[in-house]
Amino acid sequence: MVAFGTLGWAYSGVRGDSAYLRQRAAPALVDLADARASLLIAQGEAERNLDEGRAAELSGLSERYRTRIARATQSLNQVTRSGALTVAEEQELRVVSALVVDYTGWIGRAQGHATDPVLRDAELTYARSMLCSQTVAATVRNPYPACPAATGSAATSIVDRVTGLEGRLRERLADRAAWGPGAIAASVVAALALALLAAGLWRTVAFLRSRFRIRLSVPLALAALPLLAVPFLTADALLALHAQHETVPVADTLAERTSPRTETVAEERPFAGPEPEAIETLQARIDTGLEDGRLAFLDGVAPFVFPTGLATAALIAGALHAYRREYLAVTRPGATA
């Protein structure tokens, strides 16, 4: 019972961490990075379009601007539904979503005053300050510059808040991917207990063969069957841990190295090969790594490890009790041979 209890606890923890990373944390990080890049691309598009004056007032902002704003809004909504955030972080994300709506409103006002350089620039500057605390001027080579995020009390812009959420998610992801002291202790106890269980079963079978001439004890053979699953559970746990550890640096790259420029290059050159630091490429790496980091046929097994241990313990106890009664009956004084 101790062996399968500690094994089940440790194995369930590893499997649970993989599920959390694959289904919640990683998708939320991807969506936050996509929202951040999309908003910065939209800002660059708005500035380029509004510099055209009356043309922007008549024809409106570009398709890329509208697509990126819609994409950022959708990504933020997906993060809210991901279940990866705490209650406080969900409230922070709602603030971000409200700021995005306000931001697009100021861009719309700037478009309405496209022929008035003074009002247009003032409204565009205010919209930019809502997006970034520290702005970087666009250049010909980099029309969609990223802006550095502020920290502490100065972190009030959209990019600042999104970057802060990314940082807290990355910390939780790294914590879930690391071996904790509890998991290490449980693994050691499980290994020792399983070794003692296997040795005890072997010695019991040898004793029954020598004293009772029982070549095969059916109850003990059935009790030993769950031990055959231990190597598979161990291999599955090691695969999952390796995949979790490999996810951490990719998640760091996703938050720190992705940029609007990389995303626009990937968008404009879809057949030029994957950009190594594009969000879609990094998402594929995370998904593939976590998907490969498990034995699929063991999905759903974790909750049954401990009940299997209880059933095994009960079966062994019942078998040993029955054999003890027979042994006492045979060795009792006056018993016939």
N, C-alpha and C positions, 0 to 999 in steps of 0.2 A: 504494500500500500504506500509506504514511504517512497519507494523507487518510482512508481508510476505517478504518484502525486506531485513530486518535485519535477519529474520529467514533463508531465502535462502542464504544470504551471510555466516552466521555462519555454516549452515549445509553443504554448498558446501566446506567450508574450512576444516571441519572435515573429510568429505568424500575424499577430495583431498589429505589430509595428509595420510589417510589410504592407498589410492592407491599408493602414492609415496613410502611409507614404503614397501608395499607388492610387488610392481612391480619393484622398482629401488634400494632403499637404502639397504634393507635386502638382496636381491640376490647379490648385489655388495660386501657387507660385507662377505657373505659366500664365494664368489669366491676369495676374497683377503686372507681370512684365509686359504682356501684350497691351494692357490698358495704358501703361505708362508710355510705351513707345508710340502707340496710336495717337495719343493726345499730343505728343511732341511733333509728330508728323503733321497732324491736323493744324497745329499752330504755325508750322512753316508754310503749309499750303495757304492758310488764311493770309499770312503776311505777303506772300507772293501774289495772290489774287487781288488783294486790296491795293497793292502798289499800282495796279492797272487802272485805278480810278473808276471812271464811268463804265468801263467794260465790266467790271466786277459788279457794279450796281445793277446793270441791266441783265447780265447772264447769270449772276449768282456765283457762289463759291464752287470750286471744282468738285468733281465726282470723288476724287481721293479724299478731300476734306470730309464730305458727307459720309463716305464709307468708313473712314477712320473714327469719326465721332460715334457712329452707330456701333462699330466694333468695340470701342472702349466702353461704351455703356453696357453692351452685352457681356463683356468680360467681367466688369464689376458686379453685375447681377449674378453671374456664375460663381464668383467668389463667395457672395453672400449665401448662396445655396449649397456650397461645398461642404459645410460643416467643419471646416478646418479652423475657424476663428473662434475666439472666446466671445463672450457677450460684449465686453468692452470694445473688442476689435470690430465686432459687427456694427456697433454704434459709430465707431470711427469711420467705417466704410460707408455708412449711410451719410455721414457728413461729406465724404469725398464725392459721393454720387450727387448730393445737392450742390456742391461746388461746381461739378461738371455742368449741371444744368444752368447754373448762373453764368459760368464761363461761356457757354455757347450763346447765352443771351447777349453778353457784351460783344461777342464776335458778330452777332446779327445786327447790333446797333452800329458797329463800325462799318458793316456792309451798307447799311442804310445811309450812312454819311460818307460813302466812298468818294464823292466829289468834293468833300470839304476836308482838306488835309489836316486842319487843326483838330476838329472833332474826331475824325477817323483815327488819327495817331494817338489821341488821348485815350479813346476807348480801346484801341488795340493794345496800348501799353498797360492799361488796367487789366485787361484780359490776360496778358502775358504775366503780370505780377500774381494773378490768381493761380496760374499754372506753375510758375517757378519763382522761388525766392531770390535766386541768383541767375540772371539771364545771361546767355551767351549769344553774341551776334552771329547771324547766319552769314555764310560766305558762299562763293560760287562753288567751291569744292565740297562744301558741307552745308547744304541749304536747310537741313533739319538737325540742328545741333542739340545735343543733350544738355541738361542743366544740372549742376551739382546740387545735391539735396542738403538742406540745412538740418540741424539737429537741435534738440532741446526746445526751449520756449520759442525759438525762431522758426521752428518747423510748422508753418501754417499753410503753406501752399499745397496744391493737389499732389505734385510730385514728392514733396516732403512727406506727406502722410502715406502715400503709397509705398515709398521707400521704407518708411518705418514699419509698416505692416509686413513687407517682405523680410526685413531683418528679424522680426519676432518669429515669423513662420520658419525661417531658416534655422533659428536657434532650436525650435521645437523639433524640426526635422533631424538636426544633428543629435539631439538628445535621444530621440527614438531610435536612431541608427547605431548608437553606441551601446556597448555591453555595460549594463549597470552592475553594481556589486551584488544585488539580489539575484540577478540572472546567473551570474558566475557561481555564486554559492549554491544555487539550486542545481546547476548543471553538475557541479562536483558531487553533491550529495546524491543526485540521481545516478551518476556513473558508479559510485561506490555501492549504492544500494542494489543496483541492477547486477553488479558483479557478484555481490554476496548472495543475491537471489539465485543467480545461475549456478553458483558453486553449491548452494544448499540443495537445489533440485538435483544436481548431479550426484551428490553424496547420498541423498535420499534414495534415488533410483538404484545406486550401487548397493546400498544397505538392503533394499527390498529384494534385489536379485540374490544376494548371498544368504539371507535368512529365510525368505519366503519363496524363493525360486520364481519370483515374478519378473519375467523378462520385459514386459511392457505394462506400465501403470497408465491406464487410460486417463484418469483424472489429472495426474501429474503431467502427462503428455499434452493434454489440452491446456493446462496452466502454463506450459512452456511456450505455446504457440505465440502469444503476444510478444515474447522476446525476439521473435523473428522480425518484428516490425521496427525494433529499435534502430538498426543500422539505417533504414530508410528515413525514419524521423530525424536521425542525426544528420544525414546527408542533406535533407530538405532544409533543416535549420541552418546549416553552414552555407548553403547556397543563398538562402534569404539574407543572412548576415552580410555576406560578400556583396550582394546586390545593394543592400542598404548603405554600406560604406561607400560604394562606387557612386551612389546618388548624391552624396553630400557635395563633392567638388563640382558636379554638374549643376546643382542647385545654386552654388555660389557664382558660377559663371552666368547662370540665367539672370541673377539679380545684379551682378556687377559689370559684366562685359557686353550685354546686349545693348543695342543703341538704335535710334531711329535711322541712322545712315545704313546700318547693316540690314535692317528690315526693308528699306526701300530698294536696296541693291538686290536682295532676294526676291522682292516683288517684281522688279523690272526685268530680271534675268532668270526666269523660272527654269530654263533649260541649260543654264551654265554650270550646273552642279550645286549641291547643297552648301550654303555658307556655314562654316563650322560654328559660328557664334550667333546664328539666326535662332529665333525663338522656336520655330518649328523643328529645326534640327536637334536642338537641345531637348525639346519635349519628346522627340522620337527616341533619343538616347535613354532618357529616364524611363519611358514606357517599356522599351525593349529590355533594359536591364532588370527592372522589377518583374516583368513578365517571365523572363528566363530564370529569375532567381527563386524558383520553386519547382517542386515536383507536382505537376497538375493533378495527378491521380490521388494526392493526399489532401486536396482541398476539402474542407469540412471535417477532417479527422480530429483536429485538436480538441474539440469539446468531449470526445469519447475516450481520450487517453486515461483520465482519472477514473471514470466509471469502469473501464476495462481493468484497471488495477484493482479496484474493489472486488470485482467479480473473480479475478484471479486469486486474490487473497482468500476470499471465501471458499473457493474451490480447493485450494491447497489446505486450508484449515480443516475442511470437511474430510478430505482424503487422509490427512495425517491422523486425525482423530479416529477414523475407522481402522487404519492400520495399527494404531496404538492399542486399540481394544483387542484386535486379533493377536498382537504380540503378547499382551498380558495374559490372554487366554491360553496361549501355547506355553508360556514360561511359568504359569502358575503351578505350584506343587500339586501333584496328583493328576495333572493333565496327561492325557494319552498322547503318544508320539504319532 
